[in-house]
Amino acid sequence: MENKNLDRRRFLSITALGAVATQFAGFNILQAKSLQNNKIASQNSVTGLRTFAIKQVRTPLLDIGYADEGPVNGRVVILLHGWPYDIHSFADTAALLTAKGYRVLIPHLRGHGTTMFLSEVTARNGQQAAIAKDIIDFMDALRIKNAIIGGFDWGARTANIIAALWPERCQALISVSGYLIGSQEGNKKPLPPKAELSWWYQYYFSTERGREGYKANTHDFAKLIWQTASPEWKFDDATFARSAASLDNPDHVDIVIHNYRWRLGLAEGESRYDAYETKLATFPDITVPAITLEGDANGAPHPKPEDYAKRFKNKYEHRTLTGGIGHNLPQEAPQDFAGAIIAAAAMVRQ
């Protein structure tokens, strides 16, 4: 009976998410605007406002929802989204890459979209190693030996970790804001007041008031982050709603709150990830070919490129994008992100 109830809960959750997404599936709104109305018009949608067809695959802990675009025998690219975003940050990037013959896999991270836990008793853990291991398990479930891996925000950190701990699984890395591996010990060091101000939501989430506030106002909270992290990006309500539907996942709040509390040492991780976290606390170098990207209008906390360049020990290039590109770089500048994927692929010996 417990399994039947769990399956019913998962079915209802997926159905609810799908219903919201379907509201926007019929839209075909070209995002291109005149240069007078949008400084970054040249980077706007090349596909219109579409939603991905979602597949599901089971791993030891999760039933992962993911998009699978392009030819099945194409060179595999895995794209990882951030918070509070979802797989649709890569809608245009995927179209550009599949046109070049790549197979593009875009999983919903735990706590997002149709990715659900298989067991009610599994900890709703948002620590960095847990999310990275999810992607390794995802690759194993799909029998993907290795792939080009790219991401931003949580997704960039996850891609960094895979490249550092499992370099044999990562052909090349594309990372927005560069090297983002952290540790609880490292996070004990206070930052200058201006930098601490940028992390206001992390401290908000450390309180029960913050948990309840995020639970009650998830979509409004996410929209505020979108606006402050990308102050020059002119997204519309339909674009936001397409991704915000993924935040209605029943585990979303727990995962987000645990992620930020864990960073500050206010929440415990799981022992199954201790060995990974011990290695990550040494800030391991990235030894696979890599391209890092940064937008010139990124309003979210991020390191300076010169501070992390030394972490990349193989073929390496940094690109700073101009024209008002913010934190959600793949969605704001899909041509540039797809171009970085293709350039990184060329760095790898076949």
N, C-alpha and C positions, 0 to 999 in steps of 0.2 A: 504493500500500500504506500509506503514511503517513496519508493521509486516512481509509482504512478503519479503521486502528487508532485514530485519533482519534475517529471516529464510534462505534466499539465502546466506547472508554473512556467517552465521554460518555453512551452508552446505559446502560452498566452502572452509572455513578454515579447517573444519574437514577432507574434502576430500584431501586437500593438505598435511595435517599432516599424513593422512593414507597412501598416496602415498609414502612419504619419508620412513615411517616405513616399508612398503611392500618391499622396496629395500633390507631390511635386514632380512626379515622373512624367506628367503630361506637359510640363513646361518646356518650351524650347526658346528660352530668352537669351539672345546673344548679349554678352556682357560688354562688348566693345562700345565705348562712348567717344565722343569727340575729344580731341586733345585739350580743348578749352575747358571741358568739364571734368577731366580726369588726367592728372599728370602721367599716369602709367597706363594710358589706354592701349598702348602697343602690346602690353602684357596680358590683356584681358582674355576671356574665355574663347577658345577655338572650337568648342564643342556645343555651346549652349548649355542650359541648366539641365543636366541629365543625372540620373541616379544609376549606380552600378547594380547589375544582377549579382546577388549574393549566394555564395556556396557555403557549406559548413563542413568542417573536418574536426574529428575528435583527437585530442592529445591526452596524455595521462591525467591532466587536471581540467581541461577546458573543452568546450565545443566552440571552436573558433569560426566566426563569420568572416568571410574574405571575398574580395573581388579577384577574378582570374581573367585577365584581358590578354588578347593577342594569341599568336599561334602556339599550340601546345609544345612544339619542338623548338620554340624560339629561345634565345639566350635569356636566362631568368633574371629579373630585377625584382627585388622586394622593397617596397616603400612603406615607411612607418610614420604614422601621424603623431601629433602632439596633443596637448591639453590646452584649452577645451575645444578641440577640433575633432575631425574624424577622417575617414578614408576619402571623402570627397575633396579634401585639399589637393588630391592628386588626380582629379578627374581629367583635367586638360593635359597634365604631364603624361598620364597613361595613354591618352589618345596619340600624343606625339611619338611616344616610344613604340607603341604597337604598330604605327605606320612604318616604323623602321625595322619591324620584324622581331621586336622583343616580346617576351612573355612577361607580363607585369602582374605580380601578386601583391595585394594590399590588404593585410589583415586588420580587423578591429582589435585594438589592444584590449586587455582584460578591463571590464567595467565600461565598455563602449559597444554600441550597436548590438549585434546579435551574438556576440561572444559571451557565453554563459559558463559558469562553473558546473561541473558534473555532480558535485556533492555539496549539500548544504553545510557540511561541517568543515570544508576547506577554508582556511583563513582568507579573508578578503584583503590580501597583502599587496601593497603598491610599491614595495621596495624595488630598487633599480635592477638587482640581479634576478628577481622573480619575473619581471617583464621581459628581460633578455632571454631567460631560459624558455619562456613561452614561445619565443620566435624560433629558437633551436628546435623545440618540440614540434612546432608548426612545420618546419622544414622536413623534419624526420617523417611526420605523418604524410606529407606529400612526396616523399622520396626525392627531395631536392638536396643534392650533395653539397652544392655551394651556389652562391648567387652574388650579383652586385647588389649592395644594400645601401639605401639612402633614407634620410629622414630629417625631421626638424623637431625641436623642443623635446618632449619625452622620446620621440622616435629617433632623434639624433643621438641622444644619450644611449638608447638601446642599441643602435647601430655601432656606436663607439665600443660598447661593451662586447658585442659579438666579435668585432674586429680584433679586440684586445685579448679576449679569452678563448675564442674559437677562430683564429685566423684562417684555418683550413676551410671554414664554411663561408668566408667572405672574400670574394674575388677582388673587390674594390669597394671603397667607402665614399659616400657623398654625404657630408654633414653640414647642416646649417648651424652657424655659430661655433663650429669647430669641435674642440675637445671638451666634453661635458661630463666626464666621469667624476663622481664625487665620493665622499665617504662621510659617515657620521662624525668621525674624529675631525676631519677637515672642516666640517661645517660648524664646529665649535668656535672657530676663530671669528670674532666680530668684524663686520665690514664698516667702512666709513658711513656716516649717517645718510648721505644721499643714496648710496647703494642699498642700505637697509630699507629705505623708503620704497624702493622698487619692488621689494619682496613683501609688501604689506599683506597680501593675501595669504602668504605662508604663515604669518603670525596670527592672522584672523582664523585660519584653519586649526591652529593649535588650541583653540578654545571650543567649548561646547556650543557657545553662542555662534561661532563660525560654522560649525557642523550644521546646526539647525538653520542658520541663515542660508548656507549653500543649498541645503535640501529644499528649502522653501522657495528659493529664487534661482534655481540652477540656470535657466535660460537667460534671465536678466544678467546674472553674474557673468556667464560666458560671453554675452554680447559686449559687456563692459571691457572684458579682457581683450576681445577682438579689437575694440576701438582704441584702447590704450596701447596695445602691442603693435598695432599697425595704423598709426594716426592718419596716414594719407591714403589708405585703401578705402575706396568708395563701394563697399559691398551693399547689396540691397537685402530686403527682408527675406525674400525667397532663398537667396544664397545662404543666409544664416540659418534659416529654418531647416534646410536640407541637412546640414550637419548637426544642428541642435537636437534633431530627432534621436541621434545616437547617444545623447546624454541621458535619455530616459531609461537606459539599462538599469535593472533593479540593484546592481552592485556598484553603480557608478560613484555615488557619494562616498561609500565606504572605501573604495579604492583610492579616490582622490585625497580624502582626508588622511588615510594611512600613509600615502606617498609623502605628503609634506610633513606630517608628524615624524615619520621615520627619519627624514633628512635631518631634523633637528634633534634626534635622539629622544624624542618624546613617545615613541612607539617602538616596540620590539619587532625584529624581523623573524623569519623562520630559520631554524637550525639547518634545514636542507640547503640553504643558500650561504651558509657561513663561509665555506671554503672560497666561494666566488667573491664574496665581499672582502675577505682578507686579501685576496689578490688585487682587487680594485682599489683598496686603500693604499696600495703602493703607487698608484697612478701609472699603470703600465703604458708603455709606448704602443703606438699603432704601427704595425709593420707591413700592412698591405697598402697598395697604391690608394691615394686619397685626394679628393678635392673638397675644400671647405668653402662655404659661401656665407656672405653676410649682406643684409640689406642696409642701405644708408639711412633708413628711417625705422629701424627696429626699436620699438619702444619698450620691449621686455628686457629684463636683466640678461646680459650676455657678456662673455669675456672679449678682450681685444685680440684680434688675429695674431699680433706679434707676441702675445703671451702664451699661445698654445702651439705655434708653428713647430717648436722643437720636439713636440710629442710625436710627430709624424716622421718616420724613419725610412720610408720607401719613396717612390715617386710621389711628389706632392705639389699641389698648386692651391693658392687661395684666390678667390674672386669676390670683390666687393661690388655689389650692384647699386647703381645710382638710379635716380628718378622717383624716389619716394617709396621704395620697397621696404615693407615691414617684416614682422616676425613670421607670418604665415607665407614664407617665401615661395614654396611650390605653387600655391594657388594664386599669388599675386604676380609671379614671374615664371609661369610654367615653361616658356621657351628656354629661359636661362637654366632652370633646374633640369629639364630634359637634356639640354646641351651638355651640362656637367656630367650627367649619367653616361652619355655617349663618349665624352672625352675620357672619363675614368675607365670605361670599358676598353678604350684604345691603349690605356697604360698597361693592361694586363696581357701578358704573353699567352697566346692561344696554344 
